[in-house]
Amino acid sequence: MQTMTDIKLRLGESEERLFQMAERALGRKPKTFRILKKSLDARKKEDIRWVYSIGFSAEEEEKEPPRVRLASPPRVVIVGSGPAGLFCALRLIEYGAKPIVLERGKCVEERASDNERFFSEHQLEGESNIQFGEGGAGTFSDGKLYSQTNSPQNRNNADVFRLFVQFGAPEEIAYLSKPHIGSDRLRVAVRNMREYIRAQGGEVRFSAKMTDLMISDGRAVGVIVNGREELRADAVVLAVGHSARDTFSMLEGKLFMEQKEFAVGLRVEHLQSEIGKAQYGAAWTRLPTADYKLVSHASERGCVSFCMCPGGYVIPAASEEGGVVTNGMSNYARDAVNANSALVVQVKKADFDGSDPLAGVRYQRALERKAFELGGGDYRAPVQLVGDFLRGRVSDGFGAVRPSYAAGVRFAPLSELLPEPIANSLLAAIPDMDRRLRGFASPDAVLTGVESRTSSPVRICRGEDMQSVSCAGAYPCGEGCGYAGGITSSAADGLRVADAIARQAADGFFAK
């Protein structure tokens, strides 16, 4: 296949030109043609261009050969149906296995109803919420698929996109520089994956919580489900989410774990129209919904924007009673009034109250309970206008930006919510970021707390064979176990773990 890169088209110029360029290069119509990458160059607001890379050939593209099916596939139990668990199951099916996927929460359809009830009635379902349930925490997010993971995970990224498209995601995710599915379409893809796993002989069980890990002679031999059912397995994949705190507590002492640093902060909301104007100038109405990525080094710890959701919502994301947690969500159209992003600062191990593996969990929980208290004790979130936060005074009314947090809000001094190093970093970062994105420090912008679940606070340590360093047959996997950050990298890690299990099965590991 031949490639052409750095092809620039003006706004409104037809992509048909790309095919014509390939045809001229070959001297005939290509039999294989596809867009490899599409990005937006908005450095010159008076001359914004789309930038493409294309691949083409005079021959039909050869299909990849199917994976070699195992003569004797192992019995694999996968704990968790987030991206890591689902994609691990899909890859294992390609090898001929029939995995059993256990999900502590409900199916995505019921989960969506439980979330809506929590938003309106403030009645939290402990096992069915933004964090727990089919598809994992990412199902109720923007569905962002761009990843900055390095080799070897990137080798699987193309397979992640291929599988998402196969199960209902838009084809453009395969080539956009910043692909996203949107929460609405992601839920459809997750449901289709579930039905496919079942159709291929696998199982997906809901309200099926791993309450213990069965270990014999230093090797995982199965799990206990809901405190009563023994489920034997050759391999147990631990694709638990980063909010599975009770699971981490249960595994402490069984598997070697360590503390992992993460970041915390606040969500900030602006009018999406103002972000579009700041990024694209007069052309903003002719372009996709604008996003941003900002980094500030104005303080010792710095600050970054995280999980930016164009045209989206700040959502209640608690999974424990007595805590307030924020997250961001957008649908595929990204057509809501506000833009939102987390502004987060690194938490260091020295900030924790101990050296044990779960000290980071306690740090998160303390912040979430403080946010619950400042919000009024009924799952409303504490909020403050940016202008008031910078001046150190409690807000008493909203301006142009209205908060989108569905469970309601209450004005509170957010500097009292955050530890001093975090608050000071945010106070320095917001004006600094305004120098790079005009209007970012708008006095009417709204801050909502607390953003505490950016990544897992623990790592369940594994070796190069993907198995726990302290327990053979147990495979820590994905974001919750400390090996990914986001949908794509989590899904790619699930593929890697499945490949490792298949290699070991072929070598006779599970027959020993």
C-alpha positions as CSV (number, residue, x, y, z in Angstrom):
1,M,0.0,0.0,0.0
2,Q,1.2,3.5,-0.9
3,T,0.7,6.4,1.4
4,M,0.4,10.2,1.1
5,T,0.7,12.4,4.1
6,D,0.2,16.1,5.1
7,I,-2.6,16.6,2.5
8,K,-4.4,19.9,3.4
9,L,-8.0,20.7,2.4
10,R,-9.8,24.0,3.0
11,L,-13.0,24.0,5.0
12,G,-15.8,22.9,2.8
13,E,-13.5,21.2,0.3
14,S,-14.8,17.7,-0.7
15,E,-12.9,14.7,0.5
16,E,-13.4,13.3,-3.1
17,R,-10.2,15.2,-3.9
18,L,-8.3,12.6,-1.8
19,F,-9.4,9.7,-4.0
20,Q,-8.6,11.7,-7.1
21,M,-5.1,12.3,-5.8
22,A,-4.6,8.6,-5.2
23,E,-5.9,7.9,-8.7
24,R,-3.4,10.3,-10.2
25,A,-0.6,8.7,-8.3
26,L,-1.5,5.2,-9.5
27,G,-2.5,6.1,-13.0
28,R,-5.7,4.1,-12.4
29,K,-8.6,3.9,-9.9
30,P,-7.3,2.4,-6.6
31,K,-8.9,-0.9,-5.6
32,T,-7.9,-0.2,-2.0
33,F,-8.3,3.3,-0.5
34,R,-8.8,4.6,3.0
35,I,-8.2,7.6,5.1
36,L,-5.5,6.8,7.6
37,K,-5.6,10.0,9.6
38,K,-7.6,13.2,9.8
39,S,-6.8,16.1,12.0
40,L,-7.5,19.8,12.2
41,D,-4.8,22.5,11.9
42,A,-6.3,25.6,13.6
43,R,-3.0,27.4,14.3
44,K,-4.0,30.2,11.8
45,K,-7.6,31.0,12.6
46,E,-7.9,32.8,9.2
47,D,-6.8,29.7,7.3
48,I,-8.0,26.6,9.2
49,R,-7.3,23.4,7.2
50,W,-8.1,19.7,7.5
51,V,-5.0,17.6,7.3
52,Y,-5.1,14.0,6.0
53,S,-3.0,10.9,5.5
54,I,-4.3,8.4,3.0
55,G,-3.4,4.8,2.0
56,F,-4.2,3.3,-1.4
57,S,-3.2,0.5,-3.7
58,A,-4.0,-0.8,-7.2
59,E,-4.7,-4.2,-5.6
60,E,-7.4,-5.5,-3.4
61,E,-6.4,-5.4,0.3
62,E,-5.6,-8.7,1.8
63,K,-7.6,-9.7,4.8
64,E,-5.8,-10.6,8.0
65,P,-5.8,-14.3,8.7
66,P,-7.9,-15.5,11.6
67,R,-6.2,-16.3,14.9
68,V,-5.2,-19.9,15.4
69,R,-7.8,-21.5,17.6
70,L,-6.6,-23.4,20.6
71,A,-7.0,-27.1,20.7
72,S,-7.9,-27.1,24.4
73,P,-9.0,-23.5,25.4
74,P,-8.7,-22.7,29.1
75,R,-11.7,-21.9,31.3
76,V,-11.4,-18.2,31.9
77,V,-13.4,-16.1,34.3
78,I,-13.2,-12.3,33.7
79,V,-14.1,-10.1,36.6
80,G,-15.5,-6.8,35.3
81,S,-17.2,-5.8,32.1
82,G,-15.5,-2.5,31.4
83,P,-13.3,-2.0,28.3
84,A,-10.5,-4.3,29.6
85,G,-12.9,-7.1,30.5
86,L,-15.0,-6.9,27.3
87,F,-12.1,-6.8,24.9
88,C,-10.3,-9.5,26.8
89,A,-13.4,-11.7,26.3
90,L,-13.7,-10.8,22.6
91,R,-10.1,-11.7,21.9
92,L,-10.4,-15.0,23.8
93,I,-13.4,-15.9,21.7
94,E,-11.1,-15.5,18.6
95,Y,-8.9,-18.1,20.1
96,G,-11.8,-20.5,20.6
97,A,-12.4,-19.9,24.3
98,K,-15.8,-19.4,26.0
99,P,-15.1,-16.8,28.7
100,I,-17.3,-16.1,31.7
101,V,-17.7,-12.4,32.3
102,L,-18.8,-11.4,35.8
103,E,-20.3,-7.9,36.4
104,R,-21.2,-6.7,39.9
105,G,-23.6,-4.2,38.4
106,K,-26.5,-4.3,36.0
107,C,-26.8,-4.4,32.3
108,V,-26.4,-1.0,30.5
109,E,-30.1,-0.5,30.0
110,E,-31.0,-0.9,33.7
111,R,-28.0,0.9,34.7
112,A,-29.0,4.0,32.7
113,S,-32.4,4.0,34.5
114,D,-30.7,3.7,37.9
115,N,-28.5,6.7,37.1
116,E,-31.4,8.8,36.1
117,R,-33.2,7.9,39.3
118,F,-30.1,8.9,41.4
119,F,-29.9,12.2,39.6
120,S,-33.5,13.1,40.3
121,E,-34.2,11.4,43.6
122,H,-30.8,11.3,45.2
123,Q,-31.2,7.5,45.9
124,L,-27.8,5.9,45.2
125,E,-27.7,2.3,43.9
126,G,-24.5,0.9,45.4
127,E,-23.9,-1.6,42.6
128,S,-25.5,0.2,39.7
129,N,-24.2,3.7,39.1
130,I,-21.8,5.8,37.0
131,Q,-18.9,3.6,38.2
132,F,-20.4,0.1,38.4
133,G,-22.3,-1.8,35.7
134,E,-21.9,-3.1,32.2
135,G,-19.3,-1.2,30.2
136,G,-17.6,0.3,33.2
137,A,-17.2,3.9,34.2
138,G,-16.3,4.9,30.6
139,T,-19.8,4.0,29.3
140,F,-21.2,7.2,30.8
141,S,-18.4,9.5,29.6
142,D,-17.5,11.2,26.3
143,G,-16.4,7.9,24.9
144,K,-13.0,9.4,24.0
145,L,-10.7,6.9,22.3
146,Y,-7.5,8.9,21.8
147,S,-4.6,7.5,23.7
148,Q,-1.0,8.5,24.4
149,T,0.1,5.0,25.4
150,N,3.4,3.9,24.0
151,S,4.6,0.5,22.7
152,P,3.7,-2.3,23.0
153,Q,0.0,-1.3,23.8
154,N,-0.3,0.8,20.6
155,R,0.0,-2.4,18.5
156,N,-3.5,-3.3,19.7
157,N,-5.1,0.1,19.2
158,A,-6.1,-0.6,15.6
159,D,-7.8,-3.8,16.8
160,V,-9.6,-1.8,19.5
161,F,-11.0,0.6,16.9
162,R,-11.8,-2.3,14.5
163,L,-13.9,-4.0,17.2
164,F,-15.7,-0.9,18.3
165,V,-16.7,-0.3,14.6
166,Q,-17.8,-3.9,14.3
167,F,-20.1,-3.5,17.2
168,G,-21.7,-0.2,16.2
169,A,-19.2,2.7,16.6
170,P,-18.9,5.2,13.8
171,E,-16.2,4.2,11.2
172,E,-14.5,7.6,11.5
173,I,-12.9,6.5,14.9
174,A,-10.4,4.5,12.9
175,Y,-8.8,7.7,11.4
176,L,-9.7,10.8,13.4
177,S,-6.8,12.2,15.4
178,K,-9.2,12.6,18.4
179,P,-11.8,9.9,18.0
180,H,-14.8,9.7,20.2
181,I,-18.0,7.6,20.3
182,G,-20.2,9.5,22.7
183,S,-22.0,8.0,25.6
184,D,-25.2,7.3,23.6
185,R,-23.4,5.2,20.9
186,L,-21.0,3.6,23.4
187,R,-24.0,2.1,25.2
188,V,-25.2,0.5,22.0
189,A,-21.7,-0.9,21.2
190,V,-21.4,-2.4,24.7
191,R,-24.8,-4.1,24.4
192,N,-23.9,-5.6,21.1
193,M,-20.6,-6.9,22.5
194,R,-22.5,-8.6,25.3
195,E,-24.9,-10.3,22.9
196,Y,-22.0,-11.4,20.7
197,I,-20.1,-13.0,23.6
198,R,-23.2,-14.9,24.5
199,A,-23.9,-16.0,20.9
200,Q,-20.3,-17.4,20.8
201,G,-20.9,-19.6,23.8
202,G,-19.5,-17.3,26.4
203,E,-21.4,-16.0,29.5
204,V,-22.1,-12.5,30.8
205,R,-23.5,-12.4,34.3
206,F,-24.9,-9.4,36.0
207,S,-25.3,-8.7,39.7
208,A,-22.4,-11.2,40.0
209,K,-19.8,-9.8,42.4
210,M,-16.5,-11.5,43.1
211,T,-16.4,-11.6,46.8
212,D,-13.3,-13.8,47.1
213,L,-10.5,-15.1,45.0
214,M,-9.9,-18.9,45.4
215,I,-6.2,-19.7,45.7
216,S,-4.6,-23.2,46.0
217,D,-0.9,-23.8,46.3
218,G,-0.1,-20.2,45.2
219,R,-2.3,-20.4,42.2
220,A,-5.7,-18.8,41.4
221,V,-8.3,-21.6,40.8
222,G,-11.5,-19.6,40.7
223,V,-13.7,-17.1,42.4
224,I,-16.5,-16.9,44.9
225,V,-19.6,-15.1,43.5
226,N,-21.9,-13.2,45.8
227,G,-20.5,-14.9,48.9
228,R,-21.8,-18.3,48.0
229,E,-21.1,-19.7,44.5
230,E,-17.8,-21.4,43.7
231,L,-16.8,-20.8,40.1
232,R,-13.7,-22.7,39.1
233,A,-11.4,-21.5,36.5
234,D,-7.9,-22.0,34.9
235,A,-7.4,-18.3,34.7
236,V,-9.0,-15.4,36.5
237,V,-8.7,-12.0,34.8
238,L,-9.1,-9.1,37.3
239,A,-10.5,-6.4,35.1
240,V,-12.0,-4.5,38.0
241,G,-12.6,-0.8,37.8
242,H,-10.7,1.9,39.6
243,S,-13.6,2.4,42.0
244,A,-13.8,-1.2,43.2
245,R,-12.5,-0.3,46.7
246,D,-14.1,-3.2,48.5
247,T,-12.5,-5.6,45.9
248,F,-9.1,-4.0,46.6
249,S,-9.6,-4.5,50.3
250,M,-10.5,-8.2,49.8
251,L,-7.4,-8.7,47.6
252,E,-5.0,-7.0,50.0
253,G,-3.0,-9.8,51.5
254,K,-3.9,-12.2,48.8
255,L,-2.1,-10.5,45.9
256,F,0.9,-8.1,46.0
257,M,-0.3,-4.6,45.7
258,E,1.3,-1.1,45.9
259,Q,0.2,2.5,46.1
260,K,-0.2,4.4,42.9
261,E,-0.3,8.2,42.5
262,F,-3.2,9.8,40.8
263,A,-4.6,13.3,40.4
264,V,-7.6,15.2,41.9
265,G,-9.2,18.6,41.4
266,L,-12.4,20.2,40.1
267,R,-14.6,20.3,37.0
268,V,-14.8,23.6,35.2
269,E,-17.7,24.6,32.9
270,H,-17.7,27.3,30.2
271,L,-20.2,28.1,27.4
272,Q,-19.3,25.8,24.5
273,S,-19.8,28.7,22.1
274,E,-17.1,30.7,23.9
275,I,-14.7,27.8,23.7
276,G,-15.4,27.5,19.9
277,K,-14.8,31.2,19.3
278,A,-11.5,31.1,21.3
279,Q,-10.2,28.0,19.4
280,Y,-11.4,28.7,15.9
281,G,-12.4,32.3,15.6
282,A,-15.1,33.2,13.1
283,A,-15.1,29.7,11.6
284,W,-16.3,28.0,14.8
285,T,-19.8,27.3,13.6
286,R,-18.4,25.4,10.5
287,L,-16.3,23.0,12.5
288,P,-16.8,20.2,15.0
289,T,-17.4,21.1,18.6
290,A,-14.2,22.6,19.9
291,D,-12.1,21.0,22.6
292,Y,-8.9,21.9,24.4
293,K,-6.0,20.4,26.2
294,L,-4.2,22.7,28.7
295,V,-1.1,22.3,30.9
296,S,0.1,24.8,33.5
297,H,3.5,24.8,35.2
298,A,2.7,28.0,37.2
299,S,3.1,26.1,40.5
300,E,5.4,23.4,41.7
301,R,2.9,20.6,41.1
302,G,1.4,22.0,37.9
303,C,-2.1,21.4,36.7
304,V,-3.6,19.8,33.6
305,S,-7.0,19.7,32.0
306,F,-8.3,16.1,31.9
307,C,-11.2,14.3,30.3
308,M,-12.5,17.3,28.4
309,C,-16.1,16.9,27.3
310,P,-17.1,19.3,24.5
311,G,-20.9,20.1,24.4
312,G,-21.4,17.9,27.5
313,Y,-22.4,17.6,31.1
314,V,-20.9,17.3,34.5
315,I,-22.4,14.2,36.0
316,P,-22.8,12.8,39.6
317,A,-20.5,9.8,39.8
318,A,-20.6,8.6,43.4
319,S,-20.4,4.9,44.1
320,E,-20.4,5.0,47.9
321,E,-23.0,6.5,50.2
322,G,-22.0,9.8,51.7
323,G,-19.7,10.9,49.0
324,V,-19.9,13.3,46.0
325,V,-17.8,12.6,42.9
326,T,-17.9,14.4,39.6
327,N,-17.2,13.1,36.0
328,G,-17.8,14.4,32.5
329,M,-20.1,13.1,29.8
330,S,-20.9,14.0,26.2
331,N,-23.2,12.3,23.6
332,Y,-22.0,11.7,20.1
333,A,-23.4,15.0,18.8
334,R,-21.7,17.0,21.5
335,D,-24.5,19.5,21.3
336,A,-25.1,20.6,24.9
337,V,-24.7,24.2,25.9
338,N,-21.6,23.8,28.1
339,A,-18.1,22.5,27.7
340,N,-16.5,20.9,30.7
341,S,-13.2,19.5,31.8
342,A,-11.5,18.4,34.9
343,L,-8.7,20.5,36.2
344,V,-6.5,18.2,38.2
345,V,-3.3,18.3,40.2
346,Q,-1.0,15.3,41.0
347,V,-1.3,13.7,44.4
348,K,1.9,12.4,45.8
349,K,2.4,9.3,47.9
350,A,3.8,11.7,50.6
351,D,0.3,13.1,50.8
352,F,-1.2,9.8,52.0
353,D,-1.8,9.0,55.6
354,G,0.1,5.7,55.5
355,S,2.4,3.4,53.5
356,D,-0.1,0.6,53.0
357,P,-1.6,-0.1,49.5
358,L,-5.0,1.4,50.3
359,A,-3.8,4.8,51.6
360,G,-4.8,6.4,48.3
361,V,-8.3,5.0,48.6
362,R,-8.6,6.7,52.0
363,Y,-7.4,10.0,50.5
364,Q,-10.0,9.9,47.8
365,R,-12.8,8.9,50.2
366,A,-12.0,11.8,52.6
367,L,-12.3,14.3,49.7
368,E,-15.5,12.8,48.5
369,R,-17.1,13.0,52.0
370,K,-16.0,16.6,52.4
371,A,-17.6,17.4,49.1
372,F,-20.8,15.7,50.3
373,E,-20.8,17.8,53.4
374,L,-20.1,21.1,51.6
375,G,-22.9,20.2,49.1
376,G,-25.5,19.9,51.9
377,G,-25.4,16.2,52.6
378,D,-27.9,15.1,49.9
379,Y,-25.6,14.5,46.9
380,R,-25.7,18.0,45.6
381,A,-22.2,19.1,44.6
382,P,-20.4,22.2,46.0
383,V,-19.8,24.9,43.3
384,Q,-18.1,28.3,43.0
385,L,-17.7,30.7,40.2
386,V,-14.1,31.0,38.8
387,G,-14.0,34.7,39.6
388,D,-15.0,34.1,43.2
389,F,-12.7,31.1,43.6
390,L,-9.8,33.3,42.5
391,R,-10.8,36.1,44.9
392,G,-11.5,33.8,47.8
393,R,-15.2,34.5,48.3
394,V,-18.3,32.3,48.3
395,S,-20.5,32.8,45.2
396,D,-24.1,34.0,45.6
397,G,-25.5,33.7,42.0
398,F,-24.7,32.4,38.5
399,G,-23.9,34.4,35.5
400,A,-23.9,33.3,31.9
401,V,-22.8,29.7,32.7
402,R,-25.4,27.5,34.4
403,P,-24.1,24.3,36.0
404,S,-25.1,21.1,34.3
405,Y,-24.7,18.8,37.4
406,A,-27.9,16.8,37.4
407,A,-28.2,16.2,41.1
408,G,-28.2,19.9,42.0
409,V,-25.6,22.2,43.4
410,R,-24.8,24.4,46.4
411,F,-22.5,27.4,46.7
412,A,-19.5,26.6,48.9
413,P,-15.8,27.7,49.3
414,L,-14.0,25.1,47.3
415,S,-10.6,26.1,48.8
416,E,-12.0,24.4,52.0
417,L,-12.7,21.2,50.1
418,L,-9.2,20.7,48.6
419,P,-5.9,20.2,50.4
420,E,-3.8,23.3,50.3
421,P,-1.2,22.1,47.7
422,I,-4.1,21.2,45.3
423,A,-6.0,24.4,45.9
424,N,-2.9,26.6,45.4
425,S,-2.0,24.8,42.2
426,L,-5.5,25.5,40.8
427,L,-5.4,29.1,41.9
428,A,-2.1,29.6,39.9
429,A,-3.1,27.5,36.9
430,I,-6.4,29.0,36.0
431,P,-5.1,32.5,35.1
432,D,-2.0,30.9,33.5
433,M,-4.3,28.7,31.3
434,D,-6.3,31.9,30.4
435,R,-3.1,33.2,28.6
436,R,-3.3,30.2,26.2
437,L,-7.1,29.9,25.9
438,R,-8.8,33.3,26.0
439,G,-11.7,33.4,28.4
440,F,-10.7,30.3,30.4
441,A,-10.6,32.4,33.6
442,S,-14.0,34.0,32.8
443,P,-15.5,35.1,36.1
444,D,-18.8,33.4,35.2
445,A,-17.3,29.9,34.5
446,V,-18.4,27.3,37.1
447,L,-16.2,25.1,39.2
448,T,-17.8,21.9,40.7
449,G,-16.2,19.4,43.1
450,V,-14.8,17.0,43.5
451,E,-12.9,15.2,40.7
452,S,-11.3,12.3,42.6
453,R,-11.5,9.2,40.4
454,T,-9.1,10.2,37.6
455,S,-7.3,6.8,37.8
456,S,-6.8,3.9,40.2
457,P,-5.1,4.6,43.6
458,V,-3.6,1.1,43.6
459,R,-1.6,-1.2,41.3
460,I,-1.9,-5.0,41.6
461,C,1.6,-5.9,40.5
462,R,2.1,-8.3,37.6
463,G,5.1,-9.7,35.7
464,E,5.9,-9.8,32.0
465,D,3.7,-12.9,31.7
466,M,0.7,-10.7,32.8
467,Q,0.2,-12.8,35.9
468,S,0.2,-11.5,39.4
469,V,3.8,-11.6,40.8
470,S,2.4,-13.4,43.9
471,C,-0.3,-15.6,42.4
472,A,-0.1,-17.6,39.2
473,G,-3.3,-17.8,37.2
474,A,-4.5,-14.3,38.3
475,Y,-4.2,-11.6,35.6
476,P,-4.5,-8.0,36.8
477,C,-5.8,-6.1,33.9
478,G,-6.9,-2.6,32.8
479,E,-7.2,0.7,34.5
480,G,-8.5,-0.5,37.9
481,C,-5.4,-2.6,38.5
482,G,-3.1,0.3,37.4
483,Y,-2.2,-0.6,33.8
484,A,-4.2,1.8,31.7
485,G,-5.8,5.2,31.6
486,G,-8.9,5.6,29.5
487,I,-11.1,3.4,27.2
488,T,-8.6,2.7,24.5
489,S,-5.6,1.8,26.7
490,S,-7.9,-0.3,28.9
491,A,-9.3,-2.2,26.0
492,A,-5.8,-2.7,24.5
493,D,-4.6,-4.1,27.9
494,G,-7.5,-6.6,27.8
495,L,-6.3,-7.7,24.4
496,R,-2.8,-8.1,25.6
497,V,-3.9,-10.2,28.6
498,A,-6.0,-12.4,26.3
499,D,-3.0,-12.9,24.0
500,A,-0.8,-13.9,27.0
501,I,-3.4,-16.4,28.2
502,A,-3.6,-17.9,24.7
503,R,0.2,-18.2,24.4
504,Q,0.4,-19.9,27.8
505,A,-2.5,-22.3,26.9
506,A,-0.6,-23.3,23.7
507,D,2.5,-23.9,25.8
508,G,0.5,-26.2,28.1
509,F,0.6,-23.9,31.1
510,F,-3.0,-24.7,32.2
511,A,-2.5,-28.5,31.8
512,K,0.2,-28.5,34.5
